[in-house]
Amino acid sequence: MTTDGTITLRSAARSHTGLVRKNNQDSGYAGPNFLLIADGMGGHAGGDVASAITVARLAELDDGVAGDDALELLRASILDANDRICRGVAEQPELAGMGTTVTALLRAPGNRFALAHIGDSRGYVYRDGELHPVTHDHTFVQMLVDEGRITADEADTHPQRSVVMKVLGDVGTSPDLDLSLREAYVGDRWLLCSDGLTGFADLGDITRVLAEVADPDEACRQLIDLALAGGGADNVTVVIGDVIEGSVDVPQGIAVGSVHVNPQYATIGTRPEGEATTAQHDFGGGDVPTDTVPLQTVTDASGPGETGQEPTAEVPAGSVRTAVDTETETSEGDDLDGDDEGEKRSYLGWIIAGIVIIALAVGGFFAYNYISNHYYLTNDGGRVTLYRGLDTTLGPIALSRLEDTTDIQVEALNTFSQDRLRGSIQADSREEADRIIDNLRQEAANSGTVSGNAEDATNPSDPAPSPPDGQSAEPSDAITQESQ
């Protein structure tokens, strides 16, 4: 329904770490004028910082209706958030490579919304009984779909479905944002979410919740429950905004996820030399865990020039041999110098060869270590089966081996889980794989069809599987692997 009056957003947001991840790298924001989802990436100490910085910077846009240049204001604000992330890396080099997706919706004059998007978080609008996507994933598999190389159904179970091509942050390239203006209609329901929802819940079930649950906060809660019931192997954040006529009783927005749990991250990367940040929102709340510890600042040692380069050493004039000095040496000295140069070249060759060998050995060690500690689950003979290694081959060589055949019948799982197992469910440690297996076993048990007498089908010729060793369950997140 169109209107000539003032519109606003009756909004809500919720975030959950999920059933597998150890920390929440998502951040979200919901207010009367602005909605935002940011799914961070970059490992344990990175993605949560990048998403928190982004929300802290952009939440100020909720303070009032943007002017006629709302789209440009949104674009400039996101680019400034990108600069803050990069400055945060300069302040704390251990955060190198951190980044985040961004999907943001800003109320603009004329009953319109300015929409900005980068990454694989998603935006939808529920209108007239149908759910319409308003964003396009910047992922490797979406590129394959766009080129007609795979189908959309194949993309849902593709092993590289978590590879993101564009993000905000310290990735060496300027952000390439999707920007558009969208009409706003009273009765519309906007949904912004991380892929922790769309990766583990069916769109039909999502549409049903949006259609049947009137309260935005309750709808957010039920959508997160859907993701957890589907496995919950990633952080999940949901932001909902209902377009209504008039104003709302609570004009202050709410921040969720990392920016709420780690409010100290909001100050990382703020402008130097005492320039104040313009974000005035309280992201903390009263339930911040007492074990939250701010990251330590690393002092820039580049000196007064602040160029970040090492100072150039001046060579004393007397240390440079001139042509006159060389001409006064005897022929015997020339022969000795030639021998010395030859020996130096010989030594240099051996040094270079040694460095190359060491580099190859170290690279091989890390590659072997990664493969040895990577797992995936798939459907093998109708049972959920665990393999150790990578779900691929190198020529005739398989890069995985059978680790365990569980007692879980694939047919006992819901359709969504069965579709995932037609490809493979990845895990970065045995501990993470065991948690996924436990979730699937519980799902099957709820249907009452789990076999109680299945035997372990581990290949007897293989060495015994290693017990959980506390390895990190966080994926490699630098622009290629998201925290999924």
VENQUI-V406273 format. One record per run of one state. SS is the DSSP state (A for helix, B for strand, O for the rest). FROM is the first residue (numbers start at 1). LEN is the number of residues. If there is no record, write none. Layout:
ss:from:len
SS:FROM:LEN
SS:FROM:LEN
This chain:
ss:from:len
O:1:6
B:7:10
O:17:9
B:26:5
O:31:3
B:34:8
O:42:5
A:47:17
O:64:6
A:70:22
O:92:1
A:93:3
O:96:3
B:99:2
O:101:1
B:102:7
O:109:3
B:112:7
O:119:3
B:122:6
O:128:2
B:130:4
O:134:5
B:139:1
A:140:7
O:147:5
A:152:5
O:157:6
B:163:2
O:165:3
B:168:2
O:170:8
B:178:6
O:184:5
B:189:5
O:194:1
A:195:4
O:199:4
A:203:10
O:213:3
A:216:14
O:230:6
B:236:10
O:246:8
B:254:4
A:258:4
O:262:1
A:263:5
O:268:49
A:317:3
O:320:3
A:323:5
O:328:3
A:331:42
O:373:2
B:375:6
O:381:2
B:383:12
O:395:2
B:397:13
A:410:3
O:413:2
A:415:8
O:423:2
B:425:3
O:428:2
A:430:18
O:448:33
B:481:1
O:482:3
